[in-house]
Amino acid sequence: MTNNAEVGRLAVLSLAGSQKLAEKVNQALVTRRGVNASADGYLTPNCCPRFGTGEAKGQIGHSVRGTDLYILVDVVNYSITYTVCGQKNHMSPDDHFQDLKRIIAACGRKPHKITVIMPFLYEGRQHHRSGRESLDCALMLQELVNMGVDDIITFDAHDPRVQNAIPQNSFENVMPTFQFVRSLCETVDELHLDKDSTMVISPDEGATKRAIYLANVAGLNMGTFYKRRDYTRVINGRNPIIAHEFLGPSLDGMDCIVIDDMISSGESMLDVCRQLKERNAKRIFIFATFGLFTNGCEKFDQAYEAGQFDKLFVTNVNYVPDEIRSRPYFVSVQMQDYIAALIDTLNHDGSISSLIDPVLRIQNYLAAYREENQQNG
């Protein structure tokens, strides 16, 4: 249920690197609220100017006292630069997180409520300890809570159990499963989403829960790969993968949906696609919440030209270079309406349970899609 009264005057604040998404979310909020929308929208001006040494400070353009403040931050947007002693630096996740803390500090605990929307969870892959290691993600969450943040919203956390670091505070892990399914149906022709023609694939054991969820909700079968690693060596901070082993039914003539939380270099994902083709898969569609493309897109271009996958679906919640967006295989899954719905509901002190768990929306959408396909022959 949603109340008519707002928790506080709605304000949306976008840090450097997430402005494009924030502008789309702002427009979606204005459209959603109609005649009740603010004439000037909901964006709050802010900046983090730097001194010549690279030191910075957070500044907010106008008062946020008593507001229900939503702060958007994209910690993996490396396109933002700043100058240190005359040298140009690209902002790292550490830089973005520091700016987030600066802006929260500039608020001076004046907002009625602060919600941080951090789609890619800062240090989310450093969520557990193996030996003498730091627990960066847990420390980050505790820092934000100690600074006065009330709610944290993230997308497709690498391991949502990291929320145990702040057990008494709100931590929402949002999945874009419905948006993926809708984009697939709107983009791909001659798609038959049934057990006889389509299978959901987990590229490794870590993505199994995502694949199981999609397969169950959509009524499809599932297969999974597991990684054989060389635990005697460490390369780039992890044990190298020797091979991907497949567990599941025959893939002969099947359309395959490979789902994972992120594409970093993409080597592991492309190896899975190659093995699916070797097992005579028909078409391959990749779902990835975050497209990081840390090694560029050359290998994806080569794999696409070799027919090893057909479409790559990536959400627009984090920065993706324009050169990759222009590729014929790339599909940008738009999330601004979903984020606006979350913000609008929370701002009216409503429950977002149905938004976070979209089982009925997916099933109703697929039922209508299948019925339409049957009518069209």
N, C-alpha and C positions, 0 to 999 in steps of 0.2 A: 504493500500500500504506500501511496505517496501523499504527503500533506500538501496543502495549498501554500502554506507559509514557508519562506526560505529560512534555512539555518542562519544565514547572514547574507549580506549583499554579495552577489557572486562576482569573483574576480579571477581571471586566468592570467598567469604570468609565465612567459616563455623565456627560457635562457637561450643564449647564443647557440645556434645549432638546431633548435627545434622550432624556429619561427614559422617555417612553411606549414608544418603540421598544426601548430597553434592557430594560425590564420584560418585553416580549414575547419578546425574544431570550433573556433569562434563563430564562423559563418553557419556551421551546423547548429550551434546553440541558438543563434538569432532566428534561423528558420524554424527550429523546433519550438521555440517559445512564441513565435508569431507576434501578435499585438502586445504581448506582455514582455517582449524583448527590450533590452536597453537600446536606446537610440544610437549610442556610441559603441555598442558591442561590449565585450567583457575583458579585452586585453589590457594589461597593466604595463606601462613602459618601465623599463629597467635596463641597467647596463653594469658591466664590471670593467671600468677603465683601468689601465695598467700604467705604472711608472716605468721609467727607462730600464730599471733593473728587472722588470717582469713581475714585480709585486702588483697586487690588485686590490680593489675594494668594491663592495657591492653597493649599488645605488638604485633606489626605487623612485619612479617619476612622480607619484602622488600617494596620498595616504591609503593604507590598507587596514586601518583601524576598524575592527568589528566585522571584517569581511570573512566570507567563506572562500579561502584562497587555494587555488589549484596551480601548482608549479610543475610545468613540463620541462623535462631535461633529457637530452639525447647524449649519453656519455660516450658514444662511439662515433660521433661526428668529427672526423679528423680533418675536415675541410676548413674549419675555423682556425685562423692563425693569429698570432700576436708577436710583438717584437721584444726581444731581450738583448739589451746592449747592441742594438743595431742588427741583430740576427733574427731571421724569421723562424718562429716555432709553430708547429701544428699542435693544436690542443689534443692532449691525451685524455683518456678516461679520468686520470687523476686530476687534471686541470678542470674538467667539467664538474667533477664532484666538489672541488674546492670552491668553484664559483657558486654552486648550489648552496653550500654552507654560508657563503658570503651574503647571498640574497636572503636566506632565512635569518641570518644575524641582523641584516638591515631592517627586517620587519619588526625587530624589537619585541617579539611576542605580542604585538598589537592585534593581529587577526583573531577573529573568534575561533577559527579552525584552519589548520594548514594540512593540505593533502599534497603529497609529492607523487606525481605520475612519472615513473621512470621505466619506460617500456623495456629497455635492456638493462637488467639489474647489474649495477656496478659490482665488479668482482664476483659475479654470480657463479663463475666456474671455479672459484676458490672458496667452496662452500664446506669442505671437510678437510680434516688434517691427515696427512700421510707422512708421519715422521715429524721432524722439527720444522714445521711450517706455520705461517701466520694464517689466521682465519679472517681474511679481509672483508668478506661479505657480511659476516656476523657483526664485525666491528662497525661497519658502515651503517647498518640498520640501528645499532645501539646509539651511534652518534646522532643520527637524525632524530630519534625519539628523545634523546636528552636535550636536543636543541628546541623541542617544542612541536615537532611534527606529530600530528594526530593519526593520519592514515597514510599508508604507502600502497600504491597500485603499480603492479608490474605486469608484464606480458610473458607468458610461457617461460617461467623461471626454470633455469637449468636443473635445479633441484629445489622445489618449494619448501622442503623441510628446513631450509635455512631460516624460515619464519620462527622457528623455535628459539632463536636468539632474542626475540621480543614477544614472548608469549602473551603478554597482557595488552598488546597494541594491535591495531587493525593492519593486516597485511593481506591484500587481495591479489591473487594470481589469476590473471585473465587469459583465457585461451581464445584464439581467433578461428576456431574450427568452423563455425557457421560461415564466416566470411570467406574462408578457403573454399568450402563446398559451393557457395553461391557463385564465386568467381570462376570456378571450374565449369559449372553448368552454363554460365553465360559466355564462356570463351571457347569451349571445345564442342565441335559438332559430332553427331553420331555417337553420343556417349550413352552407354547402357550401364547404369549403376546397379548391378545385381551380382549375385554370387557366381553366375556362370560366365561373366565377362570382365569383372573388375575385382582387383585384390588390393588391399592396403598393405604396404611394406614398411617395416621398421628397419632402418639402416644399421642399427646396433641395439644392444640391450638397454641403453639409456633412454631410447625413444619408444620403448615397448608400450608404456602406458598410453602415450599419445595415439599410437597405432591401434591399440585395443579399443580405446574410446571411440575413435572414428569408425572402426570396423563394426563395433556393436551398434552404434547409433544409426549407421547407414545400412546395416544389414548385409555386410560384406565379409568375405573370408580374409584372413591375415597370414602373412609370412614374416619372418624376421631373419636378419643377419646377426651374427655375433663376431666380434673382432678377436683374432688371434694376435697377441702382442708379444714382442720381444722384451721381457722384463729384465734382461741383463743390460739394456742400454737405455739412455734417456736422450732424446733429441728434441730441441725446442720446448723443453719442460715436460715432455711426456714420453712414454714408452712407444716406440714405433710399431705400426700395424704390419703384421706379416701377411695376413690374408683375411678375407671376409668369408665366413661359412654360412650357408643358407639352411634355414629350417622352415619347412612349409610344404604345401601341396604343389602340384604341377603349375608352372607359369605359362604353359604352351598357349599362345594366342590371347593371353590376358592383358587388359589394360592395367597398369600398376600405378598406384599413388604412393610415392615415397614421402614420408612425413618426418620432420625433425624440427628442433627448436632453432637451429642456426646453421648457416653456411659460413665457415671461416675461410680457409683456403679453398675448400671444395673438393680436395683430392679424395677424401673418404667417400663423399656422396657420389662422385663421378665413377669411382671404382664399383660401387654398388649398382649404379645404372648399367655399367658395362657388363657386370655379371648377370643382371636381369635379362639383358639382350641375348647373352650367351645361352640363357635358359629359354629363349624363344618368346620373351614377352612382346606384346604387340606395340602398345604405346606406353610411354613413361612420363608421368607428371610429378614434379617435385614441389612439395609444400615446405617452405621454411619461413618461420616467423621473422627471423632476422637475416638479412643478406649483408654480410660483412665484406666478403670478397677481398680478403687481406692480400691475396696474390694477384689481384686483377681478374679479368674475365677471359683471358686468352684460352685457358684450358676448357672453359665452358663453351667457347666458340668452336673449338676443335671437336669437342664431344657432340655438340649439336649438329655440326656438319657431317659427323660420322654416323648420325642417326641414333645416338645412344640415349637421348631423351628428347621430349617433344615440347614441353612447356615448363617454365620455372615460375612458381607463384611465391612472391615475397611481399610482406606487408609494408606499408609506408610509415611505420612508426619509428624507423631509424633512417639515417642518411644512406643513400645509395647514389653513386655518381651517375650523372646524366648519360655517360657513354654506355653504362650497363642497362639503364632504363630504355635506351633506344634499340636494344637488341630484339630481333623478331621473336625470340623465345621467352622474353621477360614479360611477366604480367604483374602489375602493381596492385596489390589487394588493399583497397581503401578502407581505412579504419576510423576516419574522423567522425562519422555518424555514431559509431559504437561508443567512442570515447565521450562524445557529447551526451549520449544517453546516460552513461555512467555518472558524469558530472551533474547533469540536470536532476537525476534521481536522488543522488546523495545530497545535493543542495536543498532538496525539499524533504530531507530526512526520510527517504524511502528505502525500501529493501532492494538490493541489486542481485538477489539470489537468482532470479530468473534470467538476468542478463549474463551472469557468470556461468550458469549451467544451461546452455542453449539446446538441450535434447529435443524438446518439443518443437522449437523453431526449425531445427535441422530436419526432423522427421516430417513435419508438415510441408516444408519446402520441397523435400525429395518426393513426397507423395504427389504433390501438384505437378512437379517436373515429370515424373514417370507417367502420370495420367495424360499430360499434354503430349508426350512422346508417343503414347499408344494411339491417341486420337489422330496424330499426324502420320501414323503408319510406320 
